[in-house]
Amino acid sequence: MARLTINISDRLNEQMREFIKENNLTITTFIHLAVSKYIESQEQTKKWQELFTKLIKKELEKKELKK
């Protein structure tokens, strides 16, 4: 298993530790979940951007054909 050293603000550290305590998690589990969810959200954002780009290109192509 990889080991990481991170620097975060005092405020974020307090919020993280409070959340961990309230939800009975370990720091490792919390970091794993947070990073996994972040990566997943970035992938979803990319998929939506690609979808909208395709839709816009199709609409532009339709307009060009009408000319």
C-alpha positions as CSV (number, residue, x, y, z in Angstrom):
1,M,0.0,0.0,0.0
2,A,1.3,3.5,-0.9
3,R,2.1,6.0,1.8
4,L,1.4,9.7,1.3
5,T,2.4,12.8,3.1
6,I,0.0,15.7,2.5
7,N,-0.2,19.3,3.7
8,I,-3.7,20.7,4.2
9,S,-5.0,23.8,5.9
10,D,-5.7,23.7,9.6
11,R,-9.4,24.4,8.9
12,L,-9.7,21.6,6.4
13,N,-7.9,19.2,8.8
14,E,-10.4,20.1,11.5
15,Q,-13.4,19.6,9.2
16,M,-11.9,16.3,7.9
17,R,-11.3,14.9,11.4
18,E,-14.7,16.0,12.6
19,F,-16.3,14.2,9.7
20,I,-14.2,11.1,10.3
21,K,-15.2,11.0,13.9
22,E,-18.9,11.6,13.2
23,N,-19.0,8.8,10.6
24,N,-16.7,6.3,12.4
25,L,-14.2,6.2,9.6
26,T,-10.4,5.8,9.6
27,I,-8.3,8.5,7.9
28,T,-7.3,5.9,5.3
29,T,-10.9,5.1,4.5
30,F,-11.9,8.7,4.3
31,I,-9.0,9.6,2.0
32,H,-9.8,6.6,-0.2
33,L,-13.4,7.6,-0.5
34,A,-12.7,11.2,-1.1
35,V,-10.1,10.6,-3.8
36,S,-12.3,8.0,-5.5
37,K,-15.4,10.2,-5.5
38,Y,-13.3,13.1,-6.8
39,I,-11.9,11.1,-9.7
40,E,-15.4,9.7,-10.5
41,S,-16.8,13.2,-10.6
42,Q,-14.1,14.4,-12.9
43,E,-14.7,11.5,-15.2
44,Q,-18.5,12.3,-15.3
45,T,-17.7,16.0,-16.0
46,K,-15.5,15.0,-18.9
47,K,-18.2,12.7,-20.3
48,W,-20.8,15.5,-20.1
49,Q,-18.5,17.9,-21.7
50,E,-17.9,15.5,-24.6
51,L,-21.6,14.9,-25.0
52,F,-22.4,18.6,-25.2
53,T,-19.5,19.2,-27.6
54,K,-20.9,16.5,-29.9
55,L,-24.4,17.9,-29.7
56,I,-23.2,21.4,-30.5
57,K,-21.1,20.2,-33.4
58,K,-24.1,18.3,-34.8
59,E,-26.3,21.4,-34.5
60,L,-23.6,23.5,-36.2
61,E,-23.3,21.0,-39.0
62,K,-27.1,21.1,-39.5
63,K,-27.0,24.9,-39.8
64,E,-24.1,24.7,-42.3
65,L,-26.0,22.2,-44.4
66,K,-29.0,24.5,-44.6
67,K,-26.9,27.3,-46.0
